Amino acid sequence: MKYLLLLAVLGAGLWLWVRSRRPRVPPPAGRKAKPEDMVQCAHCGLHLPRSDALLGEGGLFCGAQHRQAFEQSRHE
């Protein structure tokens, strides 16, 4: 039993020694992407990134079909 304990202590010591000798890699020096604003479709209420939204007479839309449907409903 004492040999098993001695072996465990030596193994842990060796692991700590090897771990401390490893070179530390700095994090990559790149720009992190900023979170994008989310907008809501004026027709169906779907939330989507601003860059994917289509601008229409009544606001922002998730697609051309919803923009067209919204604009037709306003003109009727």
C-alpha positions as CSV (number, residue, x, y, z in Angstrom):
1,M,0.0,0.0,0.0
2,K,2.8,2.4,0.8
3,Y,4.4,1.7,-2.5
4,L,1.2,2.6,-4.3
5,L,1.0,5.9,-2.4
6,L,4.6,6.6,-3.2
7,L,4.1,5.9,-6.9
8,A,1.0,8.2,-6.9
9,V,3.0,11.1,-5.3
10,L,5.9,10.6,-7.7
11,G,3.5,10.5,-10.7
12,A,1.8,13.7,-9.6
13,G,5.1,15.4,-9.0
14,L,6.4,14.4,-12.5
15,W,3.1,15.6,-14.1
16,L,3.4,19.0,-12.4
17,W,7.1,19.3,-13.4
18,V,6.4,18.5,-17.1
19,R,3.4,20.8,-17.1
20,S,5.4,23.7,-15.7
21,R,8.2,23.3,-18.3
22,R,5.8,23.5,-21.3
23,P,6.0,26.8,-23.1
24,R,2.9,28.9,-22.7
25,V,1.2,29.9,-26.0
26,P,-0.2,33.4,-25.9
27,P,-3.8,33.9,-27.2
28,P,-4.0,34.8,-30.9
29,A,-3.7,38.6,-31.5
30,G,-6.7,39.1,-33.7
31,R,-9.7,41.3,-33.5
32,K,-12.8,39.7,-32.0
33,A,-16.0,40.1,-34.0
34,K,-18.4,42.5,-32.3
35,P,-21.9,41.3,-31.7
36,E,-24.3,42.4,-34.4
37,D,-27.6,44.3,-33.7
38,M,-30.7,42.2,-33.9
39,V,-33.8,43.6,-35.5
40,Q,-37.4,42.4,-35.8
41,C,-39.3,41.7,-39.0
42,A,-42.2,44.2,-39.3
43,H,-44.4,41.5,-40.8
44,C,-43.8,38.3,-38.8
45,G,-41.8,39.4,-35.8
46,L,-38.8,37.2,-36.5
47,H,-35.5,38.4,-35.0
48,L,-32.5,38.5,-37.4
49,P,-29.1,40.2,-37.7
50,R,-29.4,43.8,-39.1
51,S,-27.1,42.8,-42.0
52,D,-29.6,40.2,-43.2
53,A,-32.6,42.4,-43.0
54,L,-34.2,44.1,-46.0
55,L,-35.4,47.7,-45.7
56,G,-38.9,48.5,-46.8
57,E,-41.6,51.2,-46.5
58,G,-42.7,49.9,-43.1
59,G,-39.4,49.0,-41.5
60,L,-37.1,46.0,-41.7
61,F,-38.1,42.6,-43.1
62,C,-36.7,39.1,-43.0
63,G,-37.3,38.6,-46.8
64,A,-38.6,40.1,-50.0
65,Q,-41.9,38.2,-49.7
66,H,-42.7,39.6,-46.2
67,R,-41.7,43.1,-47.4
68,Q,-44.0,42.8,-50.4
69,A,-46.9,41.3,-48.3
70,F,-46.6,44.1,-45.7
71,E,-46.5,46.8,-48.3
72,Q,-49.5,45.4,-50.1
73,S,-51.5,45.1,-46.9
74,R,-50.8,48.8,-46.1
75,H,-52.0,49.9,-49.6
76,E,-55.3,48.0,-49.5
